[in-house]
Amino acid sequence: MLGTTVRRMPPETHSFSDDGSFPNSRLPVLVYHDVDAAHDPSQCEALFANHHWLGAWRNGIYSFHHFHSITHEVLGIVAGSAKVMLGGPGGRGFDVRAGDVLVLPAGTGHCNAGSSDDLLVIGAYPNGMQWDLRRGNASEHDDVLENIRAVPLPATDPVRGRDGPLLELWQ
């Protein structure tokens, strides 16, 4: 069943520069659209877990700019819609809706800049890695850059597994 949940359209890729507070990443953000499994919480969790993106949670997206310096993150939008700012306060807004999946490399700023009342997001991390919460404090910049450099590349794409484009795009 999971093999039929993903259309083979390539994901969008977006890159954001380090602004001195939000480091972002040399790796691009991946945005998948129309992922069938990302319309149902259980199916989305199963899709991610099948590709070893674990530690799944169900919630929304924080309404303040933040990033994770010790892991990558996948966000599956399973209900509702939102405008998500990527790249920190000076980044870019993206309109996302049920069926969209965002794959954020460590250091990528993100924030819920407004959402529908029914927004539900499934989040997970490669191999269930632990996460931290950073808010772009410029005095921590050197430390978070060191953390980000130590984060291993995932072995699989959370949407398409071992054959997914993440492996090539994040080389």
Number of C-alpha atoms within 10 A of each C-alpha: 7 15 10 10 17 17 14 12 10 12 17 12 15 14 15 21 15 16 16 14 19 29 25 30 21 15 19 19 26 22 20 22 21 17 22 18 27 29 20 18 19 12 17 29 22 17 23 30 20 16 19 20 28 21 17 18 14 16 11 18 23 12 14 15 22 24 30 24 26 24 26 25 24 26 26 32 32 27 22 17 21 25 17 21 22 26 28 27 18 13 18 14 18 14 13 20 24 23 21 23 28 22 25 26 27 29 30 30 30 27 21 18 18 15 19 12 10 12 18 25 26 25 25 27 25 24 16 15 15 13 16 10 10 19 16 21 12 14 10 13 18 12 11 24 18 12 16 20 14 13 15 12 16 20 15 21 22 29 31 20 19 14 11 16 16 25 15 9 12 15 7
